[in-house]
Amino acid sequence: MDIKKGDLVLVISGKDKGKRGKVISVLPAEEKIVVEGVNIVKKHVRPSAKMRQGGIFEKPAPLYRCKVMLICPRCNQPTRIKHTFLEDGKKVRVCSKCKEIIDRV
C-alpha cells in the first residue's frame, strides 16, 4: 500500500468527503485504513466486569484506501504517489505534482 501510518490524507468520496485526517492504522490485507476523526461510528457497550459503566462510544471505523488521497507535506495538496529508486538502490515515494521525495519506503 502507498499510504503509511502517520500520513496526512484527504477523503475524496463518501459521507466525510473533504475532511483531512492523520492515518491511525493500516490494514493491508483488507486494503483499508483508519483515519483520525473520519468515518466515526457509534458502538453500544454493555456493562461488564472490565467496563463498569456501559454506554454509547464513538470510534473511527476503517475505510477503503481508494477513498483517500495522500496530502504532500511539501506542496500541501492531495496527490497521487509515484515510486522511484535512488542512486543507492533505495525505493522512495514521490509526489506526482511537485516531484519531491515524500520519504523512503
C-alpha positions as CSV (number, residue, x, y, z in Angstrom):
1,M,0.0,0.0,0.0
2,D,1.1,3.5,-0.7
3,I,-0.2,5.0,2.5
4,K,1.5,4.6,5.8
5,K,0.6,5.2,9.5
6,G,1.1,8.8,10.3
7,D,0.4,10.2,6.8
8,L,-2.0,13.1,6.3
9,V,-4.8,12.2,3.9
10,L,-7.9,13.8,2.3
11,V,-11.1,11.9,2.0
12,I,-12.3,12.1,-1.7
13,S,-15.6,10.3,-1.5
14,G,-18.3,9.2,0.9
15,K,-20.1,10.9,3.8
16,D,-16.9,12.5,5.1
17,K,-15.8,13.9,1.7
18,G,-13.4,16.9,2.0
19,K,-12.2,16.0,5.5
20,R,-8.5,15.7,6.3
21,G,-7.0,13.5,8.9
22,K,-4.0,11.5,10.1
23,V,-3.8,7.8,9.5
24,I,-4.1,5.9,12.7
25,S,-3.6,2.4,11.4
26,V,-3.3,0.5,8.1
27,L,-4.9,-2.9,7.3
28,P,-3.1,-4.0,4.2
29,A,-4.8,-7.4,3.9
30,E,-8.2,-5.7,3.6
31,E,-7.0,-2.7,1.7
32,K,-8.4,-0.4,4.4
33,I,-7.1,2.4,6.6
34,V,-8.3,4.1,9.8
35,V,-8.2,7.9,9.8
36,E,-8.5,10.1,12.8
37,G,-11.8,11.9,13.0
38,V,-13.2,10.3,9.9
39,N,-15.9,7.7,9.4
40,I,-17.0,7.8,13.1
41,V,-19.4,5.0,14.2
42,K,-21.2,4.5,17.5
43,K,-20.6,1.4,19.4
44,H,-23.1,0.3,22.1
45,V,-21.3,-1.4,25.0
46,R,-23.0,-3.4,27.7
47,P,-21.7,-3.0,31.3
48,S,-19.2,-5.8,32.3
49,A,-16.5,-6.5,34.8
50,K,-14.0,-4.9,32.6
51,M,-16.1,-1.9,31.9
52,R,-18.3,-1.0,34.9
53,Q,-20.4,1.6,33.1
54,G,-21.7,0.8,29.6
55,G,-22.9,3.3,27.1
56,I,-22.5,4.5,23.6
57,F,-19.0,5.1,22.5
58,E,-17.8,6.7,19.2
59,K,-14.7,5.4,17.4
60,P,-13.3,5.7,13.9
61,A,-14.0,2.8,11.6
62,P,-11.8,1.6,8.7
63,L,-12.5,2.9,5.2
64,Y,-11.2,1.7,1.8
65,R,-7.8,3.0,0.7
66,C,-9.3,4.1,-2.7
67,K,-11.5,6.7,-0.9
68,V,-8.5,8.8,0.3
69,M,-5.5,10.7,-1.3
70,L,-2.2,11.4,0.3
71,I,-1.5,15.1,1.1
72,C,2.1,16.0,0.1
73,P,3.9,17.6,3.1
74,R,5.9,19.9,0.8
75,C,3.2,21.4,-1.5
76,N,0.2,20.7,0.9
77,Q,-2.0,19.3,-2.0
78,P,-3.7,15.9,-2.5
79,T,-1.6,13.9,-4.9
80,R,-1.0,10.5,-6.4
81,I,2.1,8.7,-5.3
82,K,4.9,7.6,-7.7
83,H,7.7,5.2,-6.7
84,T,11.3,5.8,-7.9
85,F,14.7,4.4,-7.0
86,L,17.6,6.5,-5.8
87,E,21.2,6.0,-6.9
88,D,21.9,3.8,-3.9
89,G,19.0,1.5,-4.9
90,K,16.6,2.7,-2.2
91,K,12.9,2.9,-3.2
92,V,11.2,6.2,-2.3
93,R,7.7,7.7,-2.6
94,V,7.5,10.8,-4.8
95,C,4.8,13.4,-5.1
96,S,3.5,13.5,-8.6
97,K,2.7,17.2,-8.5
98,C,5.9,18.8,-7.1
99,K,8.3,15.9,-7.8
100,E,9.6,16.0,-4.2
101,I,10.6,12.9,-2.2
102,I,8.0,12.2,0.5
103,D,10.0,9.6,2.4
104,R,11.9,6.3,2.0
105,V,9.9,3.1,1.6
